[in-house]
Amino acid sequence: MDDLSLFLLDIVENSLNANASMIIVIINEDDLTNKISITVSDNGKGMDKETLRKAIDPFFTTRTTRKVGLGLSLLKQTCEGCDGTFSIDSTLGVGTNLFVTFRKDHIDTPPIGQMSESIISILLHPRIKGFRYKHIVNEIEFEFDLKEVLDILGDVSLQDVEVITFIKNYIKDNIDYIRGGVK
């Protein structure tokens, strides 16, 4: 995958396929530690130990629409190839937590990418129920909570073109701001 926002889409799709009603994403870019970390937590159906062990095998998937599951295995390979770490923990009936790191200045570390575009894709997914996003850059934070937005919107549809355009620009502008204007 070309950038981290695309990896995020794949991970969130896994959470949605596990019937998660809440997905929490935290991205931390830290110059002091020279790390980018991403945490994705969900309250989906979780995995037993055997399924968890197989989850990073590219030739294993629980989906019936295809015979391979490359997302997690590619993410693990990318993390490790960028002097980072990959860890996944899951409890059947409780949910799954994924934590990855990348060395920020490694030549092969993918760029963050168009995170606002990925978040909009997540928000427009027909099965999304709860979603929170936190992005931290050197201790400056931006947070987005779907529940807060839906409360403000009331009867106005999230899928209204003006609403989704506003949200996309709001997310993009705030991420750009905490990143010091860097896209």
GUROMAR-932337 format. One line per field, with one value per residue (C-alpha): residue in one letter; x, y, z; chain. Coordinates in Angstrom, 2 decimals, m for minus. Example, Ala and Ser with C-alpha at 12.3 -4.5 7.8 and 13.67 -1.06 7.14 Angstrom:
// GUROMAR-932337
type = A|S
px = 12.30|13.67
py = m4.50|m1.06
pz = 7.80|7.14
mol = A|A
***
This chain:
// GUROMAR-932337
type = M|D|D|L|S|L|F|L|L|D|I|V|E|N|S|L|N|A|N|A|S|M|I|I|V|I|I|N|E|D|D|L|T|N|K|I|S|I|T|V|S|D|N|G|K|G|M|D|K|E|T|L|R|K|A|I|D|P|F|F|T|T|R|T|T|R|K|V|G|L|G|L|S|L|L|K|Q|T|C|E|G|C|D|G|T|F|S|I|D|S|T|L|G|V|G|T|N|L|F|V|T|F|R|K|D|H|I|D|T|P|P|I|G|Q|M|S|E|S|I|I|S|I|L|L|H|P|R|I|K|G|F|R|Y|K|H|I|V|N|E|I|E|F|E|F|D|L|K|E|V|L|D|I|L|G|D|V|S|L|Q|D|V|E|V|I|T|F|I|K|N|Y|I|K|D|N|I|D|Y|I|R|G|G|V|K
px = 0.00|1.19|0.47|m0.69|m4.20|m4.79|m3.57|m6.03|m8.92|m8.05|m7.79|m11.11|m12.74|m11.57|m13.16|m16.43|m16.40|m16.04|m19.26|m17.54|m19.87|m16.94|m13.60|m10.94|m7.90|m4.92|m2.02|1.02|3.84|6.68|9.91|11.51|11.27|11.49|8.38|4.99|2.59|m0.89|m3.36|m6.68|m9.04|m12.48|m15.21|m15.93|m16.32|m12.59|m10.54|m9.57|m5.85|m5.69|m7.40|m5.21|m2.10|m3.27|m4.43|m1.04|m0.73|m1.33|m3.03|m5.58|m8.84|m12.21|m13.86|m15.71|m15.27|m11.57|m8.94|m6.19|m5.95|m2.95|m3.71|m2.30|0.62|1.63|1.30|3.47|6.10|6.09|6.45|9.31|11.00|10.93|12.55|9.10|6.94|3.69|1.45|m2.11|m4.13|m7.65|m10.14|m13.08|m16.29|m14.45|m12.56|m9.18|m6.32|m3.66|m0.53|2.15|5.16|7.45|10.78|9.71|12.86|13.23|13.35|10.69|8.20|5.05|3.71|0.60|m1.33|m4.76|m6.10|m9.13|m10.16|m9.82|m11.80|m14.59|m14.67|m14.98|m17.75|m19.73|m19.45|m22.95|m21.99|m20.15|m21.73|m19.10|m15.78|m13.23|m10.01|m7.13|m4.05|m1.09|1.97|4.64|2.02|m0.38|m3.69|m6.70|m9.71|m12.78|m15.76|m18.56|m21.06|m20.45|m20.95|m24.18|m25.48|m24.81|m26.37|m29.61|m31.93|m29.45|m27.91|m24.19|m24.29|m25.45|m22.85|m22.36|m21.98|m19.46|m17.50|m17.38|m16.26|m13.56|m12.19|m12.43|m10.43|m7.88|m7.37|m6.89|m4.45|m2.52|m2.49|m1.09|1.47|2.67|1.02|2.72|0.47
py = 0.00|3.48|5.25|4.76|6.08|3.13|0.66|2.28|1.67|m2.00|m2.36|m0.58|m2.84|m5.81|m4.21|m3.65|m7.24|m8.26|m6.33|m3.63|m0.89|1.28|1.77|3.99|5.12|6.93|8.14|9.61|11.27|12.00|13.68|13.20|9.39|9.37|7.16|7.06|4.83|3.74|2.10|0.70|m0.74|m2.19|m3.95|m6.48|m10.20|m10.68|m13.74|m16.92|m17.67|m19.86|m17.30|m14.54|m16.57|m17.08|m13.46|m12.30|m15.18|m13.74|m16.96|m16.90|m14.98|m15.44|m13.72|m15.83|m13.29|m14.03|m16.56|m14.26|m11.69|m9.52|m6.43|m7.42|m9.38|m6.41|m4.05|m6.29|m6.60|m2.83|m2.05|m4.46|m3.27|0.29|m0.59|m0.64|m3.05|m4.90|m6.26|m7.51|m8.70|m10.03|m11.58|m13.57|m11.70|m8.54|m7.06|m6.50|m4.07|m3.42|m1.41|m0.64|1.63|2.89|4.68|8.12|8.93|5.49|5.84|3.14|4.44|5.23|8.78|9.46|10.06|11.59|10.70|12.98|11.04|7.71|8.97|10.17|6.73|5.20|7.60|6.83|3.07|1.64|m0.41|2.30|2.97|4.50|5.99|8.12|9.46|11.11|12.41|13.63|15.40|16.22|16.46|18.67|16.81|16.75|14.61|13.68|11.79|10.62|10.62|14.32|15.14|13.11|14.84|18.25|17.24|16.03|15.21|16.30|13.34|12.71|11.80|15.27|16.56|19.85|18.08|15.54|18.25|20.36|17.37|16.40|19.95|20.23|17.03|17.92|21.46|20.24|17.50|20.00|22.43|19.96|18.84|22.44|23.06|20.00|17.89
pz = 0.00|m0.82|2.45|6.04|5.38|3.03|5.64|8.04|5.64|5.47|9.25|9.83|7.24|9.33|12.40|10.57|9.33|12.99|13.73|15.79|17.00|18.16|16.43|17.96|15.95|17.46|15.34|17.05|15.13|17.55|16.45|19.87|19.68|15.86|15.72|14.11|16.01|15.09|17.44|16.25|18.85|18.30|20.24|17.50|17.95|18.54|17.64|19.40|19.81|16.68|14.44|15.90|15.11|11.52|11.05|9.77|7.29|3.78|2.71|5.52|5.56|7.18|4.21|1.69|m1.12|m1.64|m0.66|0.64|3.41|2.61|4.72|8.10|6.65|4.44|7.39|9.57|6.84|6.26|10.00|10.47|7.27|8.66|12.01|13.63|15.54|14.98|17.69|17.66|20.61|20.53|22.91|21.62|22.39|23.48|20.51|18.94|19.50|16.89|17.64|15.06|14.93|12.21|12.45|11.26|9.27|7.67|3.89|3.45|6.03|4.08|4.27|6.34|3.13|2.71|6.15|5.74|2.62|4.44|7.42|5.12|3.48|6.94|7.98|4.83|5.30|5.71|8.79|10.74|14.13|16.38|15.35|17.19|15.72|17.54|15.77|17.80|16.42|18.99|21.75|19.76|19.39|17.12|17.98|15.97|17.42|15.13|18.00|18.69|15.01|14.80|17.95|16.37|13.04|14.59|11.69|9.00|7.19|7.53|3.84|2.80|0.32|2.16|5.50|4.27|2.42|5.59|7.71|5.20|5.12|8.91|9.39|6.71|8.02|11.60|10.63|8.48|11.43|13.97|11.42|11.10|7.76|6.21|4.02
mol = A|A|A|A|A|A|A|A|A|A|A|A|A|A|A|A|A|A|A|A|A|A|A|A|A|A|A|A|A|A|A|A|A|A|A|A|A|A|A|A|A|A|A|A|A|A|A|A|A|A|A|A|A|A|A|A|A|A|A|A|A|A|A|A|A|A|A|A|A|A|A|A|A|A|A|A|A|A|A|A|A|A|A|A|A|A|A|A|A|A|A|A|A|A|A|A|A|A|A|A|A|A|A|A|A|A|A|A|A|A|A|A|A|A|A|A|A|A|A|A|A|A|A|A|A|A|A|A|A|A|A|A|A|A|A|A|A|A|A|A|A|A|A|A|A|A|A|A|A|A|A|A|A|A|A|A|A|A|A|A|A|A|A|A|A|A|A|A|A|A|A|A|A|A|A|A|A|A|A|A|A|A|A
***
